[in-house]
Each structure stands twice: as structure tokens, then as C-alpha cells.
């Protein structure tokens, strides 16, 4: 399926920026309910629901990911990343007792903020004043406000960890093992572990400060 640049941009804006659901094709209206074969009538089974419309490849992947995790709270990227790294370095540190559940949650939020910034698909014109009207618009504003707060908290957190950002991001975002990251950046294991736990605890301080400011 060939999609023009204009159509691809329209899909990107509608489904990635605005977050609209994927359109569906009503194939039932295009199919006859019965067709004759000689003197017999053959019943044609109709699909139970409209078929999803395929999108441009890169947009299709993002929308399919969102649909897969639509039953969960939080972003699809976070759930997908968590599922893929259930046996990753941070999960192993948590299972060993080196990290607690709050530190593991901080790592997930840092990773989510990092991916939002890198993907650069967040709507950045949202007002910093939350609008809670109980409707869809209010929920969207709350979500955008949360993203803005997370991005600002990430910037503050990134500035605070300063020269240790590279090894910490290797472990937290890129799922590099603690031993490998420590060796790669010339750190001892005890120091790398201490830096990691302090950085994860620091996340909650940065996030709380941004929420108070908002």
C-alpha cells in the first residue's frame, strides 16, 4: 500500500499527536448477505466487527502498540518496555534486593520521560494550568500536563546527576547491566550501585518540585 507524504503527515498528526483512534473499514456493507449457487442459497458469514484500517508503517507500529495496551493505565511505551525487560538489569537488581519498588518505579518514569523527549511527539502547547472538567478534553489536558511535568523533572534530574548521566542512563534507559556499565565508565561496582540508588531516589524530589511549581 502506497501512502502519500500528505496522507502520512495527516495520519501522524491525528493518531500520534492528537491520539485519535484508528479508523475502521465497514466491510459488512460491501459484502452480499447471500449468494446463489445454482438452486441453493449459500450463506456468507459477515465479520463481527469492522476491520481496522492499515496505516503508514511507522505510524501503524505506534498505533498498534497503543491499541495493545489500551486496557492499562499509563503509556503504551512504558508497558511495552517493562514487558520486554522483565528479566533486564533493573529487574534483576530489584529481585536481588538492591533496589526497592519505589526506585524501580522511578526508573520506569525516567525511561518514559526520556522516550517522550526523544520521540518528540508530545503536544508542547498545553497550558500549565490543569483543566479538570470530567470529560475527554479534561483528561487530555491532565495527560499533557503530566507529560510536561515529567519532561521538566527529567531535565532537572539530568542536570543534577551531571557527569554521571551516561552510566546512569545506560542502566536505567538502555538496560545495560550494572557490571558492564561500571566497567565501561571506569566505576567500581559499589560506587555504580550507590550512584544508581541515589539517582533513583532523586527522581521523586525533582518530580515533586515540578508538580509544586505547576
DRENKOLSE-584809 format. One record per residue (C-alpha): residue in one letter; x, y, z; residue number from 0. Coordinates in steps of 0.05 Angstrom, whole numbers, padded with zeros to 5 digits. Example, Ala and Ser with C-alpha at 12.3 -4.5 7.8 and 13.67 -1.06 7.14 Angstrom:
residues 2
<resn = A	px = 00246	py = -00090	pz = 00156	resi = 0>
<resn = S	px = 00273	py = -00021	pz = 00143	resi = 1>
end
This chain:
residues 214
<resn = X	px = 00000	py = 00000	pz = 00000	resi = 0>
<resn = X	px = 00030	py = 00066	pz = -00023	resi = 1>
<resn = X	px = 00015	py = 00126	pz = 00021	resi = 2>
<resn = X	px = 00030	py = 00198	pz = 00000	resi = 3>
<resn = X	px = 00071	py = 00245	pz = 00043	resi = 4>
<resn = X	px = 00010	py = 00288	pz = 00056	resi = 5>
<resn = X	px = -00031	py = 00228	pz = 00079	resi = 6>
<resn = X	px = 00026	py = 00203	pz = 00123	resi = 7>
<resn = X	px = 00032	py = 00271	pz = 00156	resi = 8>
<resn = X	px = -00044	py = 00274	pz = 00167	resi = 9>
<resn = X	px = -00041	py = 00205	pz = 00200	resi = 10>
<resn = X	px = 00018	py = 00225	pz = 00243	resi = 11>
<resn = X	px = -00018	py = 00287	pz = 00268	resi = 12>
<resn = X	px = -00085	py = 00254	pz = 00281	resi = 13>
<resn = X	px = -00061	py = 00189	pz = 00312	resi = 14>
<resn = X	px = 00006	py = 00207	pz = 00345	resi = 15>
<resn = X	px = -00004	py = 00280	pz = 00365	resi = 16>
<resn = X	px = -00079	py = 00282	pz = 00377	resi = 17>
<resn = X	px = -00084	py = 00209	pz = 00398	resi = 18>
<resn = X	px = -00146	py = 00194	pz = 00357	resi = 19>
<resn = X	px = -00165	py = 00120	pz = 00349	resi = 20>
<resn = X	px = -00151	py = 00083	pz = 00285	resi = 21>
<resn = X	px = -00208	py = 00086	pz = 00233	resi = 22>
<resn = X	px = -00242	py = 00021	pz = 00215	resi = 23>
<resn = X	px = -00269	py = -00005	pz = 00150	resi = 24>
<resn = X	px = -00342	py = -00029	pz = 00149	resi = 25>
<resn = X	px = -00332	py = -00089	pz = 00104	resi = 26>
<resn = X	px = -00401	py = -00117	pz = 00121	resi = 27>
<resn = X	px = -00436	py = -00065	pz = 00077	resi = 28>
<resn = X	px = -00391	py = -00085	pz = 00019	resi = 29>
<resn = X	px = -00408	py = -00159	pz = 00022	resi = 30>
<resn = X	px = -00473	py = -00193	pz = -00002	resi = 31>
<resn = X	px = -00511	py = -00228	pz = 00053	resi = 32>
<resn = X	px = -00528	py = -00287	pz = 00009	resi = 33>
<resn = X	px = -00507	py = -00310	pz = -00059	resi = 34>
<resn = X	px = -00539	py = -00361	pz = -00104	resi = 35>
<resn = X	px = -00504	py = -00423	pz = -00128	resi = 36>
<resn = X	px = -00549	py = -00460	pz = -00176	resi = 37>
<resn = X	px = -00614	py = -00473	pz = -00138	resi = 38>
<resn = X	px = -00581	py = -00469	pz = -00070	resi = 39>
<resn = X	px = -00570	py = -00407	pz = -00027	resi = 40>
<resn = X	px = -00502	py = -00403	pz = 00006	resi = 41>
<resn = X	px = -00498	py = -00361	pz = 00069	resi = 42>
<resn = X	px = -00438	py = -00314	pz = 00071	resi = 43>
<resn = X	px = -00412	py = -00303	pz = 00142	resi = 44>
<resn = X	px = -00402	py = -00229	pz = 00157	resi = 45>
<resn = X	px = -00347	py = -00203	pz = 00201	resi = 46>
<resn = X	px = -00369	py = -00190	pz = 00273	resi = 47>
<resn = X	px = -00337	py = -00121	pz = 00274	resi = 48>
<resn = X	px = -00307	py = -00071	pz = 00224	resi = 49>
<resn = X	px = -00235	py = -00086	pz = 00204	resi = 50>
<resn = X	px = -00180	py = -00039	pz = 00226	resi = 51>
<resn = X	px = -00154	py = 00006	pz = 00171	resi = 52>
<resn = X	px = -00079	py = -00002	pz = 00159	resi = 53>
<resn = X	px = -00036	py = 00060	pz = 00168	resi = 54>
<resn = X	px = 00032	py = 00082	pz = 00144	resi = 55>
<resn = X	px = 00085	py = 00033	pz = 00170	resi = 56>
<resn = X	px = 00118	py = 00076	pz = 00224	resi = 57>
<resn = X	px = 00050	py = 00103	pz = 00248	resi = 58>
<resn = X	px = 00019	py = 00033	pz = 00245	resi = 59>
<resn = X	px = 00071	py = 00007	pz = 00294	resi = 60>
<resn = X	px = 00058	py = 00063	pz = 00344	resi = 61>
<resn = X	px = -00018	py = 00058	pz = 00339	resi = 62>
<resn = X	px = -00016	py = -00018	pz = 00344	resi = 63>
<resn = X	px = 00026	py = -00011	pz = 00407	resi = 64>
<resn = X	px = -00024	py = 00037	pz = 00437	resi = 65>
<resn = X	px = -00082	py = -00009	pz = 00420	resi = 66>
<resn = X	px = -00046	py = -00068	pz = 00451	resi = 67>
<resn = X	px = -00041	py = -00033	pz = 00518	resi = 68>
<resn = X	px = -00105	py = 00008	pz = 00516	resi = 69>
<resn = X	px = -00133	py = -00032	pz = 00575	resi = 70>
<resn = X	px = -00076	py = -00010	pz = 00621	resi = 71>
<resn = X	px = -00064	py = 00057	pz = 00655	resi = 72>
<resn = X	px = -00001	py = 00094	pz = 00635	resi = 73>
<resn = X	px = 00031	py = 00099	pz = 00567	resi = 74>
<resn = X	px = 00036	py = 00041	pz = 00519	resi = 75>
<resn = X	px = 00111	py = 00052	pz = 00512	resi = 76>
<resn = X	px = 00122	py = 00044	pz = 00587	resi = 77>
<resn = X	px = 00083	py = -00022	pz = 00590	resi = 78>
<resn = X	px = 00117	py = -00049	pz = 00527	resi = 79>
<resn = X	px = 00185	py = -00030	pz = 00553	resi = 80>
<resn = X	px = 00171	py = -00061	pz = 00621	resi = 81>
<resn = X	px = 00147	py = -00126	pz = 00589	resi = 82>
<resn = X	px = 00208	py = -00131	pz = 00544	resi = 83>
<resn = X	px = 00256	py = -00121	pz = 00602	resi = 84>
<resn = X	px = 00223	py = -00162	pz = 00656	resi = 85>
<resn = X	px = 00288	py = -00201	pz = 00661	resi = 86>
<resn = X	px = 00331	py = -00139	pz = 00649	resi = 87>
<resn = X	px = 00385	py = -00109	pz = 00692	resi = 88>
<resn = X	px = 00338	py = -00067	pz = 00736	resi = 89>
<resn = X	px = 00290	py = -00126	pz = 00746	resi = 90>
<resn = X	px = 00349	py = -00168	pz = 00769	resi = 91>
<resn = X	px = 00372	py = -00114	pz = 00817	resi = 92>
<resn = X	px = 00301	py = -00109	pz = 00845	resi = 93>
<resn = X	px = 00296	py = -00185	pz = 00854	resi = 94>
<resn = X	px = 00363	py = -00186	pz = 00889	resi = 95>
<resn = X	px = 00340	py = -00131	pz = 00938	resi = 96>
<resn = X	px = 00389	py = -00079	pz = 00912	resi = 97>
<resn = X	px = 00330	py = -00035	pz = 00890	resi = 98>
<resn = X	px = 00263	py = -00025	pz = 00924	resi = 99>
<resn = X	px = 00196	py = -00017	pz = 00890	resi = 100>
<resn = X	px = 00198	py = 00059	pz = 00892	resi = 101>
<resn = X	px = 00266	py = 00060	pz = 00859	resi = 102>
<resn = X	px = 00242	py = 00012	pz = 00806	resi = 103>
<resn = X	px = 00181	py = 00056	pz = 00793	resi = 104>
<resn = X	px = 00227	py = 00117	pz = 00788	resi = 105>
<resn = X	px = 00269	py = 00081	pz = 00736	resi = 106>
<resn = X	px = 00206	py = 00067	pz = 00694	resi = 107>
<resn = X	px = 00185	py = 00140	pz = 00698	resi = 108>
<resn = X	px = 00254	py = 00165	pz = 00679	resi = 109>
<resn = X	px = 00254	py = 00118	pz = 00620	resi = 110>
<resn = X	px = 00185	py = 00142	pz = 00599	resi = 111>
<resn = X	px = 00205	py = 00215	pz = 00604	resi = 112>
<resn = X	px = 00267	py = 00201	pz = 00563	resi = 113>
<resn = X	px = 00227	py = 00166	pz = 00508	resi = 114>
<resn = X	px = 00176	py = 00222	pz = 00505	resi = 115>
<resn = X	px = 00232	py = 00273	pz = 00495	resi = 116>
<resn = X	px = 00268	py = 00231	pz = 00443	resi = 117>
<resn = X	px = 00204	py = 00215	pz = 00405	resi = 118>
<resn = X	px = 00184	py = 00288	pz = 00406	resi = 119>
<resn = X	px = 00110	py = 00274	pz = 00393	resi = 120>
<resn = X	px = 00082	py = 00306	pz = 00455	resi = 121>
<resn = X	px = 00038	py = 00367	pz = 00446	resi = 122>
<resn = X	px = 00080	py = 00423	pz = 00474	resi = 123>
<resn = X	px = 00030	py = 00479	pz = 00472	resi = 124>
<resn = X	px = -00012	py = 00454	pz = 00530	resi = 125>
<resn = X	px = -00026	py = 00503	pz = 00586	resi = 126>
<resn = X	px = 00008	py = 00492	pz = 00652	resi = 127>
<resn = X	px = -00059	py = 00503	pz = 00686	resi = 128>
<resn = X	px = -00095	py = 00436	pz = 00690	resi = 129>
<resn = X	px = -00166	py = 00436	pz = 00665	resi = 130>
<resn = X	px = -00207	py = 00384	pz = 00701	resi = 131>
<resn = X	px = -00277	py = 00382	pz = 00671	resi = 132>
<resn = X	px = -00291	py = 00308	pz = 00677	resi = 133>
<resn = X	px = -00293	py = 00299	pz = 00602	resi = 134>
<resn = X	px = -00246	py = 00276	pz = 00548	resi = 135>
<resn = X	px = -00216	py = 00345	pz = 00539	resi = 136>
<resn = X	px = -00201	py = 00350	pz = 00613	resi = 137>
<resn = X	px = -00167	py = 00282	pz = 00614	resi = 138>
<resn = X	px = -00125	py = 00302	pz = 00554	resi = 139>
<resn = X	px = -00103	py = 00366	pz = 00588	resi = 140>
<resn = X	px = -00085	py = 00327	pz = 00651	resi = 141>
<resn = X	px = -00044	py = 00278	pz = 00610	resi = 142>
<resn = X	px = -00008	py = 00334	pz = 00573	resi = 143>
<resn = X	px = 00006	py = 00370	pz = 00639	resi = 144>
<resn = X	px = 00034	py = 00305	pz = 00667	resi = 145>
<resn = X	px = 00080	py = 00298	pz = 00607	resi = 146>
<resn = X	px = 00105	py = 00370	pz = 00613	resi = 147>
<resn = X	px = 00119	py = 00360	pz = 00687	resi = 148>
<resn = X	px = 00155	py = 00294	pz = 00673	resi = 149>
<resn = X	px = 00198	py = 00327	pz = 00619	resi = 150>
<resn = X	px = 00217	py = 00385	pz = 00664	resi = 151>
<resn = X	px = 00231	py = 00338	pz = 00722	resi = 152>
<resn = X	px = 00275	py = 00297	pz = 00675	resi = 153>
<resn = X	px = 00314	py = 00360	pz = 00655	resi = 154>
<resn = X	px = 00324	py = 00378	pz = 00728	resi = 155>
<resn = X	px = 00344	py = 00307	pz = 00745	resi = 156>
<resn = X	px = 00392	py = 00303	pz = 00686	resi = 157>
<resn = X	px = 00426	py = 00368	pz = 00706	resi = 158>
<resn = X	px = 00434	py = 00343	pz = 00778	resi = 159>
<resn = X	px = 00467	py = 00277	pz = 00761	resi = 160>
<resn = X	px = 00513	py = 00317	pz = 00714	resi = 161>
<resn = X	px = 00576	py = 00278	pz = 00694	resi = 162>
<resn = X	px = 00547	py = 00211	pz = 00717	resi = 163>
<resn = X	px = 00489	py = 00216	pz = 00667	resi = 164>
<resn = X	px = 00519	py = 00170	pz = 00615	resi = 165>
<resn = X	px = 00529	py = 00108	pz = 00660	resi = 166>
<resn = X	px = 00463	py = 00120	pz = 00695	resi = 167>
<resn = X	px = 00424	py = 00127	pz = 00630	resi = 168>
<resn = X	px = 00458	py = 00064	pz = 00604	resi = 169>
<resn = X	px = 00430	py = 00026	pz = 00663	resi = 170>
<resn = X	px = 00362	py = 00059	pz = 00671	resi = 171>
<resn = X	px = 00342	py = 00073	pz = 00598	resi = 172>
<resn = X	px = 00384	py = 00027	pz = 00555	resi = 173>
<resn = X	px = 00382	py = -00034	pz = 00601	resi = 174>
<resn = X	px = 00457	py = -00043	pz = 00605	resi = 175>
<resn = X	px = 00478	py = -00088	pz = 00662	resi = 176>
<resn = X	px = 00507	py = -00054	pz = 00724	resi = 177>
<resn = X	px = 00573	py = -00091	pz = 00718	resi = 178>
<resn = X	px = 00581	py = -00074	pz = 00644	resi = 179>
<resn = X	px = 00562	py = 00000	pz = 00654	resi = 180>
<resn = X	px = 00610	py = 00006	pz = 00713	resi = 181>
<resn = X	px = 00667	py = -00024	pz = 00673	resi = 182>
<resn = X	px = 00651	py = 00017	pz = 00612	resi = 183>
<resn = X	px = 00653	py = 00083	pz = 00650	resi = 184>
<resn = X	px = 00710	py = 00067	pz = 00697	resi = 185>
<resn = X	px = 00669	py = 00060	pz = 00761	resi = 186>
<resn = X	px = 00674	py = 00008	pz = 00816	resi = 187>
<resn = X	px = 00614	py = -00036	pz = 00827	resi = 188>
<resn = X	px = 00598	py = -00007	pz = 00897	resi = 189>
<resn = X	px = 00602	py = 00064	pz = 00871	resi = 190>
<resn = X	px = 00559	py = 00049	pz = 00810	resi = 191>
<resn = X	px = 00507	py = 00016	pz = 00853	resi = 192>
<resn = X	px = 00507	py = 00075	pz = 00902	resi = 193>
<resn = X	px = 00502	py = 00126	pz = 00846	resi = 194>
<resn = X	px = 00443	py = 00088	pz = 00817	resi = 195>
<resn = X	px = 00403	py = 00085	pz = 00881	resi = 196>
<resn = X	px = 00417	py = 00158	pz = 00898	resi = 197>
<resn = X	px = 00396	py = 00179	pz = 00827	resi = 198>
<resn = X	px = 00331	py = 00139	pz = 00830	resi = 199>
<resn = X	px = 00313	py = 00169	pz = 00898	resi = 200>
<resn = X	px = 00329	py = 00238	pz = 00870	resi = 201>
<resn = X	px = 00277	py = 00230	pz = 00815	resi = 202>
<resn = X	px = 00219	py = 00236	pz = 00865	resi = 203>
<resn = X	px = 00248	py = 00301	pz = 00892	resi = 204>
<resn = X	px = 00254	py = 00331	pz = 00822	resi = 205>
<resn = X	px = 00183	py = 00308	pz = 00803	resi = 206>
<resn = X	px = 00153	py = 00335	pz = 00868	resi = 207>
<resn = X	px = 00186	py = 00402	pz = 00856	resi = 208>
<resn = X	px = 00158	py = 00408	pz = 00786	resi = 209>
<resn = X	px = 00088	py = 00389	pz = 00810	resi = 210>
<resn = X	px = 00091	py = 00443	pz = 00863	resi = 211>
<resn = X	px = 00114	py = 00494	pz = 00812	resi = 212>
<resn = X	px = 00056	py = 00476	pz = 00766	resi = 213>
end
